[in-house]
Amino acid sequence: MGRTTGTGRGRVAVLALTAVCLAYAPIAFTELWPYARPGAPALGEWLLGRTVSPGFVAEAVRDRTGPYGRSLVPLVVHSVLGGLLMLLGPVQLLTAVRRRVRLHRALGVVFAATVYASMAGAAVYLVRTPPERAFSGAAFWVVLAVILVGTVGSLTLGVLAAYRGFPDLHQRWLLLCYGFLMTAPLLRLEWGFLPALYPGLSLQDVNRVAIMHLGALVSFGALLASRALDRRTSVPGLTGTWAPRAAGCSSPTRCRTPSRTPSSPPGPPARAARATAGPARSGACTSPRCSSPPPSRRSWCRSWNGPWAWTGGRPSWPPPASAAGCSPTPPSPSSASASSPVANSCAAGRRRHRP
């Protein structure tokens, strides 16, 4: 029942996200046309004029003409490409869920290039416009700069995670990146309903209210989306509803294990590290494949993509061949015996992964 309910909520969330993105895309495409050619059609202004008032729209256009006029072309590029990102985001999410790897990678390249180009246009506007002369004031300028850095930074880290062969980490970074991008449509929604709740608010006042909570809202939304898309059955070191235990484990374990699903093979660095470290310890109960409860005593164990950590286990030296990569004492270069092939492989694994 819980699994069905969670799946239903996830589908509702994906449908809501898709609806918001599809509705905002034409607004983003046409938002800055009136500033380049007065009288040009703009879907966003048309909607605001009917939901709020024509005076609200006229005041907003008048206040934004000066700041936007100094960087109109970069802002048009930023807005048009932002509308394209609103269409690419749900497609990327669906291809990731449906495991369409080739399509996901191809569209991912387009998505990354579009984000960089769109954020370059926004960066030009921020550089050319002093904070005190920006629309909605210096505080709004600072928030725009933070969103710019967060979007570019999370995208870059996500691309690097995909290149290094960490799909789970890649997914989390890209969800955060798209959360930053979602601040644009969410801000437009507030343009529509906040003046209805508090008559007399100008567009600048709405922007000042929005910057107090939009950042926390999109970050928390990215966290929820990451948790909903996490298909791991256990998270070593954590317990509770957000980190269910592995099957057969009677107590929480603390030895980090790979978080990849079987359908997503590791990249070359991770594959080489796993070959060096050897197979996982069967008695540590650190993954869903393990079915026996962990022993009471502790030993040091190193998983193929994690640091040294404590886990349950009976220490023995030299360890058997099936426990390659584990030793009863904290790891150090002097603890590995030169006569033990297992110890040599452990030392080689430490050298390979030392930052």
C-alpha positions in Angstrom: 0.0 0.0 0.0 2.8 2.4 0.9 4.7 1.6 -2.3 1.6 2.2 -4.4 0.8 5.5 -2.6 4.4 6.7 -3.1 4.3 5.8 -6.8 1.1 7.6 -7.2 2.4 10.7 -5.5 5.5 10.6 -7.7 3.4 10.5 -10.8 1.3 13.4 -9.6 4.5 15.4 -8.9 6.0 14.6 -12.4 2.7 15.6 -14.1 2.5 18.9 -12.1 6.1 19.7 -13.0 5.5 18.9 -16.6 2.4 21.1 -16.7 4.2 24.1 -15.1 7.1 23.7 -17.5 4.9 23.4 -20.6 2.8 26.4 -19.5 5.8 28.6 -18.8 7.8 27.8 -22.0 5.7 30.1 -24.4 5.7 32.8 -21.7 9.6 32.7 -21.6 9.8 32.7 -25.4 7.8 35.9 -25.7 8.5 37.7 -22.4 11.0 40.3 -23.7 9.6 40.9 -27.1 7.8 44.2 -26.0 11.1 45.6 -24.8 12.7 45.1 -28.2 9.6 46.2 -30.2 6.8 48.0 -28.3 3.5 46.5 -29.0 4.8 43.1 -29.8 2.7 40.2 -28.3 3.7 38.8 -25.0 1.7 35.9 -23.5 2.9 36.7 -19.9 1.8 40.3 -20.0 -1.5 39.3 -21.5 -2.2 36.9 -18.6 -1.1 39.4 -16.0 -3.3 42.0 -17.4 -6.3 39.8 -17.0 -5.4 38.2 -13.7 -4.1 41.3 -11.9 -4.7 44.6 -13.8 -3.4 46.4 -16.9 -1.9 49.1 -14.6 0.2 46.4 -12.9 1.6 45.4 -16.2 2.2 48.9 -17.4 4.1 49.8 -14.3 6.2 46.7 -14.5 7.2 47.4 -18.1 8.0 51.0 -17.3 10.3 50.0 -14.4 12.1 47.3 -16.3 12.7 49.2 -19.5 15.8 51.1 -18.2 17.7 48.1 -16.6 16.8 45.8 -19.4 17.7 48.2 -22.2 21.4 48.0 -21.4 21.6 44.3 -22.0 18.5 43.5 -24.1 20.1 41.1 -26.6 21.7 38.9 -23.9 18.4 38.9 -22.0 16.5 37.8 -25.0 18.9 34.9 -25.5 18.6 34.0 -21.8 14.8 34.1 -21.9 14.4 32.1 -25.2 16.8 29.4 -24.2 15.2 29.3 -20.7 11.9 28.4 -22.5 13.7 25.6 -24.3 15.1 24.3 -21.0 11.5 24.1 -19.7 10.8 21.7 -22.5 14.0 19.7 -22.1 13.8 19.2 -18.4 10.7 16.9 -18.2 12.0 14.9 -21.2 15.3 14.3 -19.5 13.5 13.2 -16.3 11.4 10.7 -18.2 14.3 9.3 -20.2 16.2 8.8 -17.0 13.3 7.0 -15.3 12.6 4.9 -18.4 16.3 4.0 -18.8 16.6 5.3 -22.3 20.3 5.8 -22.0 21.3 6.8 -25.5 18.5 9.4 -25.8 19.2 10.7 -22.3 22.8 11.2 -23.1 22.1 12.9 -26.4 19.6 15.3 -24.9 21.8 15.8 -21.9 24.5 17.3 -24.1 21.9 19.7 -25.6 20.6 20.5 -22.1 24.0 21.3 -20.8 25.0 23.5 -23.7 21.6 25.3 -23.5 22.1 26.0 -19.8 25.6 27.4 -20.3 24.4 29.7 -23.1 21.3 30.9 -21.3 23.3 31.6 -18.1 25.9 33.4 -20.1 23.2 35.9 -21.2 22.1 36.4 -17.6 25.8 36.9 -16.6 26.2 39.6 -19.1 23.1 41.4 -17.7 24.4 41.2 -14.2 27.9 42.4 -15.1 26.6 45.4 -17.1 24.0 46.3 -14.4 25.2 47.6 -11.0 23.3 46.1 -8.1 21.9 49.5 -7.0 20.5 50.1 -10.5 19.0 46.6 -11.1 15.3 46.0 -11.3 13.9 45.4 -7.8 17.0 46.6 -6.1 20.4 45.3 -5.0 18.9 42.4 -3.0 17.2 41.0 -6.0 20.5 41.4 -8.0 22.3 39.3 -5.4 19.7 36.6 -5.5 19.9 36.4 -9.3 23.7 36.1 -9.0 23.4 33.3 -6.5 20.9 31.4 -8.7 23.3 31.9 -11.6 26.3 30.4 -9.7 24.1 27.6 -8.3 22.8 26.6 -11.7 26.1 26.6 -13.4 27.9 24.9 -10.5 25.4 22.1 -10.0 25.3 21.4 -13.8 29.1 21.3 -13.9 29.3 18.9 -10.9 26.6 16.8 -12.4 28.4 16.5 -15.7 31.6 15.5 -14.0 29.8 12.9 -11.9 28.4 11.3 -15.1 31.8 11.3 -16.7 33.3 9.6 -13.7 30.6 7.0 -13.7 28.5 8.0 -10.7 24.9 8.1 -12.0 23.2 8.6 -8.6 25.4 11.6 -7.8 24.8 12.9 -11.4 21.1 12.7 -10.9 21.1 14.6 -7.6 23.2 17.4 -9.0 21.0 17.8 -12.1 17.8 17.8 -9.9 19.3 20.7 -8.0 20.2 22.4 -11.2 16.7 22.1 -12.5 15.4 23.3 -9.2 17.3 26.5 -9.7 15.8 26.8 -13.2 12.3 26.4 -11.7 12.6 29.6 -9.8 11.6 31.4 -13.0 8.1 29.9 -13.5 7.5 29.9 -9.7 8.3 33.6 -9.6 5.8 34.2 -12.4 3.1 32.3 -10.5 3.7 34.7 -7.5 3.4 37.6 -9.9 -0.2 36.4 -10.5 -1.5 35.5 -7.1 0.3 37.7 -4.6 -1.3 40.9 -5.9 -4.7 39.2 -5.6 -4.0 38.4 -2.0 -2.5 41.8 -1.2 -3.9 44.5 -3.5 -1.6 47.3 -4.2 1.7 45.3 -4.4 3.9 46.3 -7.3 6.0 43.9 -9.3 9.1 45.0 -7.4 7.4 44.3 -4.1 6.4 40.8 -5.2 10.0 40.1 -6.2 11.3 41.2 -2.8 8.8 38.9 -1.1 9.7 36.0 -3.4 13.5 36.1 -2.8 12.9 35.3 0.9 11.6 31.8 0.2 12.1 30.6 -3.4 15.6 29.4 -2.8 14.6 27.2 0.1 11.6 26.0 -1.8 13.4 24.8 -4.8 16.2 23.2 -2.8 13.8 21.3 -0.7 11.9 20.2 -3.8 15.1 18.9 -5.4 15.8 17.0 -2.1 12.3 15.4 -2.3 12.7 14.5 -6.0 16.1 12.9 -5.3 14.7 10.8 -2.5 11.7 9.7 -4.6 14.0 8.6 -7.5 16.4 6.8 -5.2 15.9 3.1 -5.8 18.3 1.8 -3.2 16.8 -0.6 -0.7 19.3 0.4 2.1 21.6 3.2 3.0 24.4 2.0 5.2 24.8 4.0 8.4 21.2 5.3 8.3 17.9 3.8 9.5 14.3 4.9 9.4 11.7 5.4 6.7 14.1 7.4 4.5 16.7 4.7 4.7 15.2 1.3 4.9 17.4 -1.6 6.0 18.7 -4.2 3.7 16.9 -7.6 3.6 18.2 -9.8 6.4 19.9 -7.1 8.4 19.0 -7.1 12.1 20.9 -3.9 12.9 22.2 -0.8 11.0 25.6 -1.2 9.3 28.1 1.5 8.6 30.3 0.2 5.8 29.6 2.2 2.7 28.6 0.3 -0.4 28.0 1.2 -4.0 24.7 3.0 -4.5 24.3 2.1 -8.1 21.5 0.0 -9.5 22.4 -3.2 -11.4 21.4 -1.6 -14.7 23.9 1.2 -14.4 27.5 -0.1 -14.7 30.3 1.8 -13.0 32.7 3.9 -14.9 36.4 3.0 -15.6 37.8 4.4 -12.3 35.2 2.7 -10.2 35.6 -0.6 -12.1 39.3 -0.6 -11.6 39.0 0.2 -7.9 36.5 -2.7 -7.5 38.8 -5.1 -9.3 41.6 -4.0 -6.9 39.6 -4.2 -3.7 38.2 -7.6 -4.6 34.7 -9.0 -3.8 32.6 -7.6 -0.9 32.6 -9.1 2.5 29.7 -11.5 2.8 29.3 -11.4 6.5 29.2 -7.6 6.9 25.5 -7.3 5.7 26.2 -4.1 3.8 24.0 -4.4 0.8 20.7 -6.0 -0.3 22.6 -9.0 -1.6 23.6 -9.9 1.9 21.3 -12.1 3.9 23.1 -12.8 7.1 23.1 -10.5 10.1 26.4 -8.8 10.9 28.6 -10.3 13.7 29.0 -8.4 16.9 32.7 -7.4 16.7 34.0 -4.6 14.5 36.7 -4.5 11.9 37.8 -2.1 9.2 36.2 -2.6 5.8 36.7 -0.6 2.6 34.0 -0.6 -0.1 34.9 0.0 -3.7 33.6 3.6 -3.8 33.7 4.7 -0.2 36.2 5.7 2.5 37.4 3.5 5.3 34.6 3.0 7.8 33.6 0.9 10.8 31.4 -2.2 10.2 30.5 -5.4 11.9 32.8 -8.3 11.4 35.1 -10.7 13.1 38.7 -9.7 12.7 41.2 -12.1 11.3 44.6 -11.7 9.7 45.4 -12.4 7.0 41.8 -12.2 5.9 40.4 -15.0 3.6 40.4 -14.4 -0.2 36.6 -13.7 -0.1 37.2 -10.7 2.3 39.8 -9.0 0.2 39.8 -5.3 1.0 39.0 -5.7 4.7 41.5 -5.8 7.6 41.1 -6.0 11.3 43.0 -2.8 12.1 42.7 0.8 10.8 44.3 1.1 7.4 47.9 2.3 7.3 50.7 1.6 4.8 52.6 -0.3 7.5 49.7 -2.6 8.4 49.9 -4.5 5.0 52.3 -7.4 5.1 54.5 -7.7 2.0 54.1 -11.5 2.1 50.3 -11.4 1.9 48.7 -10.9 -1.6 45.5 -9.7 0.0 47.3 -7.1 2.0 49.2 -5.9 -1.1 45.9 -5.5 -3.0 44.4 -3.5 -0.1 47.4 -1.2 -0.1 47.2 -0.8 -3.9 43.5 0.1 -3.5 44.4 2.8 -0.9 47.1 4.2 -3.1 44.7 4.3 -6.1 42.0 6.2 -4.3 44.1 8.5 -2.2 43.1 12.1 -3.2 
